[in-house]
Each structure stands twice: as structure tokens, then as C-alpha cells.
Amino acid sequence: MNLYPNAYFNKVEEITIQFLKENKLKALILDIDNTLIDYKENLSEEKVKWAKELRGQGIKFYILSNSNNKEKVENVSKKLNIPYINFAKKPLKMGFLKTKKELKEDAEKIGVVGDQIFTDIVGGNRCNMFTILVDPIEEKDFWYTAWKRPIENKIKEKYKKQKVLRN
């Protein structure tokens, strides 16, 4: 099981069209919780602008969320004008593969963006997609995520030592 992402950024807005082109990425699968929105379900204007600008450059988007709160996922989907799958059961492959089919792109041309190694990164790696880890928006976590963070932080630190950190 590959726990390491292909790339790491502090936040999604740091992912540029230049970076996507350099890595031959044509589409991004986005996580929601603590990647796009905080725990009060706020979606920043910066993230809205970022998605709009990349879409204007031809990048396709899809939201893949483990949240079973369909209304929350749908609200973000509408604000960003991006299709979605909720209750995706990441890191299982089925949500990633369904999204790949919807995007009509080869796996290696799809980037998976998320804040969790054991869901977003492992799932994307299992499907041979390009994985991009971002820092969580907030340090606060739901109970079902909080127990994994110390392990993920150790993996992230080891990754940072091995790779040049993008700023």
C-alpha cells in the first residue's frame, strides 16, 4: 500500500495550471471536508475563484466525498458547479473508478486532492491516479478522523524529508 502522495501543498489554491500541465493532469477529484470547506461548512471565495480559473483553463473537476450528508456535499457542488459523489467509501476503488468514467480521462491524467492519507491518497494511489495531499483547513477533526492524524503526520513528515516541499 502506497501511503505517499505524488505531491504536497499547504492548500488547494496552491495547485496551479502550470503544475497540472507539467504533470499532464486534465482533471481533479476533490475531497470536501477540511480540504474545500471547514467544519462550519464555509467555502472560501479563494477556493471558488481557484476552481473557476482552472475550469476556464480546461481542467475538469469532480467531488468525491465520504460524507453521508448529501445536502452538505450538494451545497458545495452547486457553489463550485462541480458534479459529486457522496458517501464514496474511500479508499475503496468504486468511487474513484466511477468518477474516472464520468470524467472520461485515463487514471494517470486525474489528480486526487485531499487532506487525508488513509482515504484520499491511498484510494487514489490504488487506482493509479496522481495524488495530491494538502494540509487540513483546520486542526480540529471529527472523532473518526482524529485518531488517524498522528499517524498521518508522521508519514507526512517522512515524505517532506524525502521531497522538496513546494511553497
C-alpha positions in Angstrom: 0.0 0.0 0.0 1.5 3.3 -1.1 0.9 5.9 1.6 2.9 8.7 -0.1 1.3 11.3 -2.3 2.8 12.3 -5.7 2.7 16.0 -4.5 2.1 18.0 -1.4 0.7 21.6 -1.0 -0.4 23.6 2.0 -3.8 24.3 0.5 -5.7 23.6 -2.8 -5.3 27.1 -4.1 -1.5 26.5 -4.4 -2.2 23.9 -7.2 -1.6 25.9 -10.4 -2.4 25.3 -14.0 1.4 25.2 -14.6 1.7 22.4 -12.1 -1.2 20.5 -13.6 0.2 20.9 -17.2 3.7 19.8 -16.0 2.2 16.6 -14.6 -0.1 16.1 -17.6 -3.2 16.3 -15.4 -6.5 17.1 -17.1 -8.9 16.6 -14.2 -9.1 16.8 -10.4 -11.1 14.8 -8.0 -11.6 16.9 -4.9 -12.4 15.9 -1.3 -14.6 18.3 0.7 -14.3 18.1 4.5 -11.2 20.0 5.7 -10.0 20.2 2.0 -12.5 22.6 0.5 -14.7 23.5 3.5 -14.1 23.9 7.2 -16.1 22.3 9.9 -18.7 25.1 9.8 -19.1 24.3 6.2 -17.6 27.6 5.0 -16.3 27.6 1.4 -13.8 30.5 0.9 -14.0 32.8 -2.0 -10.4 32.0 -2.8 -11.4 28.3 -3.4 -14.4 29.4 -5.6 -12.1 31.6 -7.6 -9.4 28.9 -7.9 -11.8 26.3 -9.2 -13.3 28.8 -11.7 -9.9 29.8 -13.0 -8.7 26.2 -13.5 -12.0 25.3 -15.1 -11.5 28.2 -17.5 -8.1 26.6 -18.4 -9.9 23.4 -19.4 -9.4 21.4 -16.1 -12.3 19.1 -15.3 -13.5 18.6 -11.7 -15.4 16.1 -9.7 -16.1 16.0 -5.9 -15.7 12.6 -4.2 -16.6 12.8 -0.5 -17.0 10.2 2.2 -19.7 12.4 3.8 -23.1 10.8 4.1 -24.5 14.4 4.4 -25.8 14.7 0.9 -27.1 18.3 1.4 -23.6 19.5 2.6 -21.9 17.9 -0.4 -24.6 19.2 -2.8 -24.3 22.7 -1.5 -20.5 22.7 -2.2 -21.2 21.1 -5.6 -23.6 23.9 -6.5 -21.4 26.7 -5.4 -18.5 25.3 -7.5 -20.6 24.0 -10.3 -18.9 20.6 -10.0 -20.6 17.1 -10.1 -20.3 15.0 -7.0 -20.5 11.6 -5.4 -21.1 11.5 -1.6 -20.7 8.5 0.8 -17.9 7.4 -1.5 -16.3 4.9 1.0 -12.8 6.0 0.2 -10.2 4.3 0.0 -12.3 1.7 -1.8 -11.8 1.9 -5.5 -15.5 2.1 -6.6 -16.0 5.8 -6.1 -12.7 6.6 -7.8 -13.4 4.4 -10.8 -17.0 5.7 -11.2 -15.6 9.3 -11.2 -12.9 8.3 -13.7 -15.6 7.0 -16.0 -17.6 10.2 -15.6 -14.5 12.4 -16.3 -13.7 10.4 -19.4 -10.0 10.6 -18.6 -7.2 8.0 -18.1 -6.3 7.4 -14.5 -2.8 8.9 -14.9 -4.4 12.2 -16.1 -6.5 12.6 -13.0 -5.3 14.2 -9.8 -6.9 13.3 -6.4 -6.8 16.2 -3.9 -7.4 15.6 -0.3 -6.2 16.2 3.3 -6.2 12.5 4.4 -3.6 9.9 3.6 -5.7 6.8 4.5 -8.7 7.8 2.4 -7.8 10.3 -0.4 -4.2 9.3 -1.0 -4.4 5.6 -0.6 -7.6 5.4 -2.7 -6.1 7.5 -5.5 -2.9 5.5 -5.4 -4.8 2.2 -5.6 -6.4 3.5 -8.8 -3.1 4.7 -10.3 -4.1 8.3 -10.1 -1.8 11.3 -9.3 -2.3 12.0 -5.6 -2.0 15.5 -4.1 -2.0 15.9 -0.3 -3.0 19.2 1.2 -2.9 20.3 4.8 -6.3 20.3 6.6 -8.0 23.7 6.7 -8.5 23.3 10.5 -6.7 21.2 13.1 -10.0 20.2 14.5 -11.1 16.8 13.3 -14.2 14.6 13.6 -13.6 11.6 16.0 -13.4 9.2 13.2 -10.5 11.2 11.6 -8.7 12.4 14.7 -7.2 9.0 15.7 -5.5 8.8 12.3 -3.9 12.2 12.3 -0.9 11.4 14.4 0.0 8.5 12.1 -0.6 10.6 9.0 1.5 13.4 10.4 4.4 11.0 10.8 4.0 9.8 7.2 3.8 13.5 6.1 7.0 14.4 7.9 8.8 11.5 6.4 7.5 12.5 3.0 8.6 16.1 3.4 12.1 15.0 4.3 12.3 12.9 1.1 10.8 15.5 -1.2 11.3 19.2 -1.8 8.4 21.0 -0.2 6.5 23.2 -2.6 5.8 26.7 -1.2 
